[in-house]
Amino acid sequence: MTTIKEVAKLAGVSVATVSRALNNSGYVSEDARKKVEAAVKELNFYPNEVARSLYQKKSKLIGLLLPDIANPFFPLIAKGVEDGVNQRGYSLLLGNVEEDLEKEKDYLKIFSQNNIAGVISAVQGNTKDFQNMPFVLLDRVKSDHDFAVHSDDYTGGMMAAETIVARKPKEIVIMVGPKEVPSSAVRLAGNQKVLKESHLDYQLFQTTSFKLEEAEETAEQFLEKFPNVDSVIASNDVYAMAVMKEALKRGRRIPEDFQIIGYDDMPFSRMVYPGLTTIAQPAYEIGYKGAELLCDILEKGFVENSRIQLPVTLKIRESVRKKDEK
């Protein structure tokens, strides 16, 4: 590995001059800077970011915490975050928490040891765990947090219910997302507003997780409890797909006698048949806007809009009946 001493030797300057040139700190003549840049390029030298951050008391590293990388929604968020921070000259450290509080604490410790500049998080950790690190919450946003990016879950909940109401439902069941996820309650409130105003009865099925590995078992439990359900408002696309699969296994025709709407609009939702009708969240944009927000906080010290809410859209596919069908 090339060292800063080798760069200095090739450039014919001191190590201190190389350090000042690389860190943009202190005076360096234009001639010396050109020699350092040429030596860096020739030797393919990459400064040690951790060492540099310790010297400068700041770094170009940003930590990202995700609840479960196996859930297809979160890689899209991660891609948005990565693109956003890279464009501002930062690099990303990823922590896959897997809904485990201890893993979250471990990752925060790793972030601190690497002297990261700030944290972007889509998990429900206590804000005190972030200590003095600037951080932005994504998607699963608490109402009292200052810096956050999320989609309009209340409108999304209303849109999902309106889609079912317009298609002659007989027995409606709402799959409610995990209680500890703030957006679950917001979506449910949107669902209930529309169903109550439409004077339609409905039942609730409480899920305990959004985790992929629990989806099939949850789907079996769901249809055991509600064998005659004909209209389902699912908590997300993963669970909607699992329920569709289980319904088909039990001989239910989709959408003739069983219709369902999901939430998220993951890529596989449109690649299967019947295609899944769903509420599309702008996952990539949530991540990208979160990255922009944190970078603005780090670089400017203030932001005009600290809480960003993005719109959702309805994607109609084959998993729901046509409006004029009985």
C-alpha positions as CSV (number, residue, x, y, z in Angstrom):
1,M,0.0,0.0,0.0
2,T,1.3,3.4,-1.0
3,T,2.2,5.7,1.9
4,I,2.1,9.5,2.2
5,K,5.9,9.4,2.6
6,E,6.2,7.9,-0.9
7,V,3.9,10.6,-2.3
8,A,6.1,13.3,-0.7
9,K,9.3,11.7,-2.0
10,L,8.0,11.5,-5.6
11,A,6.6,15.1,-5.5
12,G,9.8,16.4,-3.9
13,V,8.0,18.1,-1.0
14,S,7.6,17.4,2.7
15,V,5.0,15.1,4.2
16,A,3.4,18.1,5.9
17,T,2.9,19.8,2.5
18,V,1.3,16.6,1.1
19,S,-1.0,16.5,4.2
20,R,-2.0,20.2,3.8
21,A,-2.7,19.6,0.1
22,L,-4.8,16.6,0.6
23,N,-6.8,18.1,3.5
24,N,-7.1,21.6,2.0
25,S,-5.7,22.9,5.3
26,G,-3.0,25.6,5.4
27,Y,-1.0,27.2,2.6
28,V,0.3,25.2,-0.3
29,S,1.8,26.9,-3.3
30,E,0.2,26.2,-6.7
31,D,3.4,24.5,-8.0
32,A,3.6,22.2,-4.9
33,R,-0.1,21.3,-5.2
34,K,0.3,20.3,-8.8
35,K,3.3,18.1,-7.9
36,V,1.3,16.4,-5.1
37,E,-1.7,15.8,-7.4
38,A,0.6,14.3,-10.1
39,A,2.3,12.0,-7.5
40,V,-1.0,10.9,-6.0
41,K,-2.3,10.0,-9.5
42,E,0.9,8.2,-10.5
43,L,1.1,6.2,-7.3
44,N,-2.7,5.6,-7.2
45,F,-2.7,6.8,-3.6
46,Y,-5.9,6.7,-1.5
47,P,-5.7,8.6,1.8
48,N,-6.7,6.7,4.9
49,E,-10.2,8.2,5.6
50,V,-10.3,7.0,9.2
51,A,-6.9,8.5,10.0
52,R,-7.8,11.7,8.2
53,S,-11.1,11.9,10.1
54,L,-9.4,11.5,13.5
55,Y,-7.0,14.3,12.6
56,Q,-9.7,16.7,11.3
57,K,-12.3,15.7,14.0
58,K,-14.7,14.9,11.2
59,S,-15.0,12.4,8.4
60,K,-16.6,11.8,5.0
61,L,-18.4,8.6,6.2
62,I,-22.1,8.4,6.8
63,G,-23.8,5.5,8.6
64,L,-27.0,3.9,7.4
65,L,-29.1,1.7,9.6
66,L,-31.8,-0.5,8.0
67,P,-34.3,-2.8,9.7
68,D,-34.0,-5.8,7.4
69,I,-32.0,-5.9,4.1
70,A,-34.0,-9.0,3.0
71,N,-37.1,-6.8,2.7
72,P,-37.0,-5.6,-0.9
73,F,-38.2,-2.1,0.2
74,F,-35.0,-1.3,2.0
75,P,-32.4,-2.0,-0.6
76,L,-34.2,0.6,-2.8
77,I,-33.9,3.1,0.1
78,A,-30.2,2.2,0.5
79,K,-29.6,2.8,-3.2
80,G,-31.1,6.3,-2.9
81,V,-29.0,7.1,0.2
82,E,-25.8,5.8,-1.4
83,D,-26.3,7.9,-4.6
84,G,-27.2,10.9,-2.6
85,V,-24.2,10.8,-0.2
86,N,-21.8,9.8,-3.0
87,Q,-22.8,12.9,-5.0
88,R,-21.9,15.1,-2.1
89,G,-18.5,13.4,-1.6
90,Y,-19.3,11.0,1.3
91,S,-19.1,7.3,1.6
92,L,-21.5,4.9,3.3
93,L,-21.3,2.4,6.1
94,L,-24.3,0.0,6.1
95,G,-25.7,-1.6,9.3
96,N,-28.4,-4.3,8.8
97,V,-30.1,-4.4,12.2
98,E,-32.5,-7.2,11.4
99,E,-35.0,-5.8,13.9
100,D,-32.5,-6.5,16.8
101,L,-32.0,-3.7,19.3
102,E,-28.6,-5.1,20.4
103,K,-27.4,-5.2,16.8
104,E,-28.5,-1.6,16.4
105,K,-26.4,-0.6,19.4
106,D,-23.4,-2.6,18.1
107,Y,-23.6,-0.7,14.7
108,L,-23.8,2.6,16.4
109,K,-20.7,1.7,18.4
110,I,-18.9,0.8,15.1
111,F,-20.1,4.1,13.5
112,S,-18.7,6.0,16.5
113,Q,-15.4,4.2,16.3
114,N,-15.1,5.2,12.6
115,N,-15.8,8.8,13.5
116,I,-18.7,9.1,11.1
117,A,-20.1,12.4,10.2
118,G,-23.8,11.5,10.7
119,V,-26.4,8.7,10.7
120,I,-29.4,8.0,8.4
121,S,-31.7,5.5,10.1
122,A,-34.9,3.6,9.1
123,V,-35.1,1.8,12.5
124,Q,-37.0,2.5,15.7
125,G,-34.1,3.1,18.0
126,N,-34.3,5.5,20.9
127,T,-32.9,8.9,19.7
128,K,-30.7,9.1,22.8
129,D,-28.6,6.2,21.3
130,F,-27.4,8.6,18.6
131,Q,-25.8,10.9,21.3
132,N,-24.3,13.9,19.5
133,M,-24.3,12.4,16.0
134,P,-26.5,14.4,13.5
135,F,-29.1,12.0,12.2
136,V,-32.1,11.7,9.9
137,L,-34.9,9.3,10.2
138,L,-36.4,7.6,7.1
139,D,-39.8,6.0,6.5
140,R,-40.5,4.8,10.1
141,V,-40.7,8.3,11.4
142,K,-41.6,9.4,14.9
143,S,-43.8,12.5,15.2
144,D,-41.4,14.3,17.5
145,H,-38.2,14.0,15.5
146,D,-36.9,17.1,13.9
147,F,-35.2,15.7,10.8
148,A,-37.1,13.1,8.8
149,V,-38.2,11.9,5.3
150,H,-41.2,9.7,4.8
151,S,-44.2,9.1,2.5
152,D,-47.8,10.2,3.0
153,D,-49.0,7.1,4.8
154,Y,-52.3,8.5,5.8
155,T,-53.3,9.3,2.2
156,G,-51.9,5.9,1.2
157,G,-54.1,4.2,3.8
158,M,-57.1,6.0,2.5
159,M,-56.3,5.2,-1.1
160,A,-55.9,1.5,-0.3
161,A,-59.3,1.4,1.4
162,E,-61.0,3.4,-1.4
163,T,-59.7,0.9,-4.0
164,I,-61.3,-1.9,-2.1
165,V,-64.6,0.0,-1.4
166,A,-65.0,0.7,-5.1
167,R,-64.9,-3.0,-6.0
168,K,-67.9,-4.5,-4.1
169,P,-66.2,-6.1,-1.1
170,K,-68.2,-8.6,1.0
171,E,-65.9,-9.4,3.9
172,I,-63.0,-7.0,4.5
173,V,-59.9,-7.6,6.6
174,I,-57.1,-5.2,7.3
175,M,-53.7,-6.6,7.9
176,V,-52.2,-4.1,10.4
177,G,-48.5,-3.6,10.4
178,P,-46.4,-4.1,13.6
179,K,-47.4,-1.9,16.5
180,E,-43.9,-0.6,17.0
181,V,-43.7,0.8,13.5
182,P,-45.2,4.4,13.5
183,S,-46.4,4.3,9.9
184,S,-48.6,1.2,10.6
185,A,-50.9,3.2,12.8
186,V,-51.0,6.1,10.3
187,R,-52.0,3.8,7.4
188,L,-54.6,2.1,9.6
189,A,-56.1,5.4,10.5
190,G,-56.5,6.2,6.8
191,N,-58.0,2.8,6.1
192,Q,-60.5,3.2,8.9
193,K,-61.6,6.7,7.9
194,V,-62.7,5.5,4.5
195,L,-64.3,2.3,5.6
196,K,-66.3,4.0,8.4
197,E,-67.4,6.8,6.0
198,S,-68.5,4.1,3.6
199,H,-70.5,2.3,6.4
200,L,-68.7,-1.0,5.7
201,D,-67.8,-3.5,8.4
202,Y,-64.2,-4.8,8.6
203,Q,-62.0,-6.9,10.8
204,L,-58.4,-6.4,11.9
205,F,-55.5,-8.9,11.8
206,Q,-52.4,-7.7,13.7
207,T,-49.1,-8.7,12.3
208,T,-45.9,-8.7,14.5
209,S,-43.3,-8.1,11.8
210,F,-42.5,-7.1,8.2
211,K,-39.8,-9.8,8.0
212,L,-39.7,-11.9,4.9
213,E,-39.1,-15.2,6.6
214,E,-42.3,-14.8,8.6
215,A,-44.6,-13.9,5.7
216,E,-45.7,-17.4,4.7
217,E,-46.5,-18.6,8.2
218,T,-48.4,-15.4,8.8
219,A,-50.4,-15.9,5.6
220,E,-51.4,-19.4,6.7
221,Q,-52.6,-18.1,10.1
222,F,-54.4,-15.2,8.4
223,L,-56.5,-17.5,6.1
224,E,-57.1,-20.0,8.9
225,K,-58.7,-17.2,10.9
226,F,-60.6,-15.6,8.0
227,P,-61.4,-18.4,5.6
228,N,-64.2,-16.5,3.9
229,V,-62.5,-13.1,3.5
230,D,-62.9,-11.8,0.0
231,S,-61.1,-8.4,0.3
232,V,-57.7,-7.8,2.0
233,I,-55.8,-4.6,2.7
234,A,-52.3,-5.9,3.3
235,S,-49.6,-4.3,5.5
236,N,-47.0,-4.4,2.7
237,D,-46.2,-6.2,-0.6
238,V,-44.3,-9.0,1.0
239,Y,-47.2,-10.1,3.1
240,A,-49.7,-9.4,0.3
241,M,-47.8,-11.8,-2.0
242,A,-47.7,-14.4,0.7
243,V,-51.5,-14.2,1.2
244,M,-52.1,-14.3,-2.5
245,K,-50.0,-17.5,-2.8
246,E,-51.9,-19.1,0.1
247,A,-55.2,-18.1,-1.3
248,L,-54.4,-19.7,-4.6
249,K,-53.2,-22.9,-2.9
250,R,-56.7,-23.0,-1.3
251,G,-58.4,-22.8,-4.6
252,R,-59.5,-19.1,-4.4
253,R,-59.7,-17.3,-7.7
254,I,-58.0,-13.9,-7.9
255,P,-59.6,-11.5,-8.3
256,E,-63.0,-13.1,-8.9
257,D,-63.6,-14.2,-5.3
258,F,-60.5,-12.9,-3.6
259,Q,-59.0,-9.5,-4.0
260,I,-56.0,-7.9,-2.3
261,I,-54.1,-4.6,-2.3
262,G,-50.5,-4.3,-1.0
263,Y,-48.3,-1.4,0.1
264,D,-44.8,-0.3,-1.2
265,D,-44.8,-1.3,-5.0
266,M,-41.7,-3.6,-4.9
267,P,-40.4,-4.7,-8.3
268,F,-41.8,-8.2,-8.0
269,S,-45.3,-6.9,-7.5
270,R,-45.6,-6.2,-11.2
271,M,-43.5,-9.2,-12.4
272,V,-45.9,-11.9,-11.0
273,Y,-49.3,-12.9,-12.3
274,P,-51.8,-11.9,-11.1
275,G,-49.9,-8.6,-10.7
276,L,-50.3,-7.0,-7.2
277,T,-52.4,-3.9,-6.9
278,T,-50.5,-1.7,-4.4
279,I,-49.8,1.7,-3.0
280,A,-46.4,2.8,-4.4
281,Q,-44.0,4.5,-2.0
282,P,-41.0,6.3,-3.6
283,A,-38.4,4.3,-1.8
284,Y,-35.4,5.5,-3.8
285,E,-36.5,9.1,-3.4
286,I,-36.9,8.7,0.4
287,G,-33.3,7.5,0.6
288,Y,-32.0,10.2,-1.7
289,K,-33.9,13.0,0.0
290,G,-32.7,11.7,3.4
291,A,-29.1,11.8,2.1
292,E,-29.5,15.4,0.9
293,L,-31.1,16.4,4.2
294,L,-28.2,15.0,6.3
295,C,-25.6,16.5,4.0
296,D,-27.2,19.9,4.2
297,I,-27.2,19.7,8.0
298,L,-23.5,18.7,8.0
299,E,-22.4,21.3,5.5
300,K,-24.7,24.3,6.3
301,G,-25.7,23.8,9.9
302,F,-29.3,24.4,9.2
303,V,-32.1,23.4,6.7
304,E,-35.3,25.2,5.7
305,N,-37.4,22.1,5.5
306,S,-36.4,19.5,8.1
307,R,-39.4,17.2,7.7
308,I,-40.1,16.0,4.1
309,Q,-43.2,14.1,3.2
310,L,-43.4,12.5,-0.3
311,P,-46.6,11.6,-2.2
312,V,-47.7,8.0,-2.8
313,T,-49.5,6.7,-5.9
314,L,-52.0,3.8,-6.6
315,K,-50.9,1.0,-9.0
316,I,-53.9,-1.0,-10.3
317,R,-53.0,-4.5,-11.4
318,E,-54.8,-7.9,-11.6
319,S,-55.2,-8.6,-7.9
320,V,-58.4,-6.5,-7.6
321,R,-61.7,-6.7,-9.5
322,K,-62.8,-4.1,-12.0
323,K,-65.0,-1.4,-10.6
324,D,-68.1,-2.5,-12.4
325,E,-67.8,-6.2,-11.4
326,K,-70.3,-7.6,-8.8
